[in-house]
Amino acid sequence: QFLKDGINDRIDEYGGSLENRCRFLVEILHAVVEAIGIERVGVKISPTMYHQDAHDSDPLALGLEVVQKLNKLQEQVGLKLSHLQIQGGTLEHGIGDREAQLLKQLRKAYQGTFMISGGFTKEMGMKAIAEG
């Protein structure tokens, strides 16, 4: 809810720009990483999901901003997060071409273990892996 401009209508340091909307995630990650170590922390985001008015006008920009923040954190700490998980589509609707391209761009940009969930049957998942 903090990340998406369609629902985050805050007017403080946690609302407005992508930088501000990502601030809460970054602050929480720093605290958790300090407490238990980065290698035990995974992050799950859903930039393309639309659920109960939680949507973003530019899911690619949102996803890339989060990826950039995660890459920077990993560089600062010198270790990798456990994983980044992107919640994709639903099995009912699958993954469309636009979302598939977005996921490929996020995968290319992220420097660590990358997972996608949602919107795949076993066959679709195997095909997506084979196609990169």
C-alpha positions in Angstrom: 0.0 0.0 0.0 2.9 2.4 0.7 4.4 1.7 -2.7 1.5 2.3 -5.1 0.4 5.7 -6.2 -3.2 4.6 -6.7 -3.6 4.1 -2.9 -0.8 6.0 -1.2 -2.3 9.5 -0.8 0.0 10.5 2.0 1.4 14.0 2.0 4.3 13.4 4.4 7.7 11.9 3.7 6.1 8.6 2.8 3.9 9.8 0.0 4.1 11.4 -3.4 7.3 10.6 -5.3 8.7 7.1 -5.9 11.5 7.9 -3.5 9.1 8.8 -0.8 6.8 5.8 -1.4 9.8 3.4 -1.1 11.1 5.1 2.1 9.0 2.9 4.5 10.2 -0.3 2.8 13.8 0.8 2.9 13.6 1.8 6.6 12.0 -1.5 7.6 14.5 -3.4 5.6 17.5 -1.7 7.3 16.0 -2.4 10.7 15.3 -6.1 9.9 18.7 -6.6 8.2 20.4 -5.1 11.2 18.5 -7.4 13.6 18.7 -10.8 11.8 21.1 -10.4 8.8 20.4 -9.7 5.2 20.7 -13.4 4.1 17.6 -14.2 6.1 15.4 -11.5 4.6 13.3 -11.9 1.5 11.2 -9.2 -0.1 7.9 -9.6 -2.0 6.3 -6.9 -4.1 3.4 -6.8 -6.5 3.9 -3.8 -8.8 1.4 -5.0 -11.5 -1.3 -6.4 -9.2 -4.6 -4.5 -9.0 -6.5 -5.4 -5.8 -9.0 -3.2 -3.9 -7.8 0.0 -5.6 -4.2 -0.8 -4.9 -2.6 -0.1 -8.2 0.2 2.0 -9.7 0.2 4.2 -12.7 3.7 3.1 -13.7 4.4 -0.4 -12.4 7.7 -0.7 -14.3 9.1 2.5 -12.7 7.9 1.3 -9.3 9.5 -2.1 -9.7 12.7 -0.7 -11.0 12.9 1.8 -8.1 12.4 -1.0 -5.6 15.1 -3.1 -7.4 17.5 -0.2 -7.3 17.0 0.2 -3.6 17.5 -3.5 -2.9 20.6 -3.6 -5.0 22.0 -0.6 -3.2 21.2 -2.2 0.2 23.0 -5.4 -0.9 26.0 -3.5 -2.1 26.2 -1.6 1.3 26.0 -4.7 3.3 28.2 -6.8 1.0 25.8 -9.7 1.0 22.6 -10.7 -0.8 19.0 -10.8 0.3 17.5 -14.3 0.5 15.4 -13.4 -2.6 13.1 -10.9 -4.3 9.7 -12.3 -5.1 7.4 -10.6 -7.6 3.7 -11.5 -7.3 2.5 -11.8 -10.9 -0.9 -12.4 -12.3 -3.6 -14.8 -11.2 -4.0 -18.3 -12.5 -7.4 -17.3 -13.9 -5.9 -14.4 -15.9 -2.3 -15.5 -16.4 0.6 -13.3 -17.3 0.0 -11.0 -20.2 2.7 -9.9 -22.7 3.1 -6.5 -21.0 3.5 -8.0 -17.6 5.9 -10.6 -19.0 8.1 -7.8 -20.4 8.1 -5.9 -17.1 9.1 -9.1 -15.2 12.0 -9.7 -17.6 13.2 -6.1 -17.1 13.0 -6.5 -13.3 14.8 -9.8 -13.4 17.6 -8.3 -15.6 18.0 -5.4 -13.2 17.9 -7.3 -9.9 21.3 -8.5 -8.6 20.2 -11.6 -6.6 17.8 -14.5 -6.4 14.6 -13.6 -8.3 11.3 -15.4 -8.1 7.9 -14.9 -9.7 4.7 -16.3 -8.3 1.1 -16.3 -9.5 -0.3 -16.6 -12.9 1.5 -19.8 -13.9 0.6 -23.4 -14.4 3.5 -25.9 -14.3 3.7 -25.9 -18.1 3.6 -22.1 -18.3 6.2 -21.8 -15.6 8.6 -24.2 -17.4 8.1 -22.3 -20.7 8.8 -19.0 -19.0 12.0 -20.4 -17.5 13.1 -21.8 -20.9 12.4 -18.4 -22.5 14.4 -16.5 -19.9 
